[in-house]
Amino acid sequence: MANSVVHFEILGSDGAGLQKFYRDLFGWKIDANNPMNYGMVEAGKGGIGGGVGPSQDGSTLVTVYVDVDNLQAALDKAEKLGGKTVMPPMDVPGGPSIAQFTDPGGNVVGLVKGM
């Protein structure tokens, strides 16, 4: 499938508590040994990897990230179809480039390049 979902995020005000919850619930291996305490979740057989951690503003949020070749082109197309850019393209330190938009229903969807 072109433009497949390649990453998920589960964020909230208590990142460590969420990491414990999902570790205990599903047995996920979560590594939060980084300055942002962002817990990287290993992909299981047939699944995708993701992240569980603290949100920057304390809000709760679940986001899927779709792999695209060109972040800005995907944002432009989303806007033409009724979506709105909520985070322009940015480089994650030591990671991929990402962006986010909302769909017409208000759901946040992430875009990723280089993953």
N, C-alpha and C positions, 0 to 999 in steps of 0.2 A: 504494500500500500504506500503510495506517495504521501509525503507529509504525515507521517505516523506520530502518535503520541510517544515521546521518548523519556519523559520525566514527570513526576508529580511533586506537589508540595502540600504539606499540611502545616499551617502556621497558627499561632495563638499567643496570648499574653504570657503563658507559662510553657515555654519551649521544652524545658527539662521534664516537666510533668507530662506533656504530650509524648515525648520520646519514651518515657517509662511506660505510659499507657499502651502504646503500639508495640513496644518491645514485649511487654507482658501478654498482650492480647494475641498477637500473631507470631511471636518469636522472631521478629525482625532483628537483624543485626544492624545497629545504628551507631555510627561513629561521629561524635560531636566534638572531636579533639581538634578544634580550630578556634581562632579568635572570635568568631561570630556565634559559636555554640550551635552551628547549623548541623543537624544530624543527618549525615548521608546514609541512605538506606540501600543496602545491596539488592540488586535485582535477583529475584528468585527464578527458578526454572520456568521459562515461558513468560516471565513478567518483565516489568521495567523497574529501574531504580528510581529513587526519589529523595526527598528531604523532609525532615520534621524538625521544627524549631520555633524560635520566637519571632513574632512579627515586629516590624519596626515601630508600629503605632499602637500595638496592643490588640488590634482587631483579629478576628478569626477568619480564616481563608483557606479554601482548598482550590488548587489550581493545577491544571494539566498543561504541559508544555509540548507544542507541536514543532517538529523539525522542519525548517524552511531554508531555502537557499539564500533569500534576501529578506532581512527583517523589515526594512522600510517599505519594500514593495508589498509585503504581506499586510503591513499596517495600512498602507494606502488602499489596498483592495478591501480590507475589512471596513474601512471608513466609507468607501463607495457603496458598500452593501448594508450600511446602517450601524456599524460598530463605531467605537470611539477609542482612540489611543489613550491609555492611562499611564504607560511608561514607555518613552521612546527608547530606541536601541541604546544599550549600554554594555560595556565589557565587565564581566564578573572577574575580580582579581584571581588569577590562576585558573580561570575556567572559561566557559563559552561566552558568547554574546547573547543577550536576551532582550526581549521587549514584551509588553502586555497590552491587551485591548479588552474592551467589554463588547460582548455581542449585543444585539438589539434587546435581549431579555435582561441585560445587566450582569451577566456572568463574566467573570474575569478569565481570560484565556492567555496563556503564555506562548511565546514564540522563542525558539532557540536555534542558533546556528553554531556549528562547530562542536557538536556533542557526539 
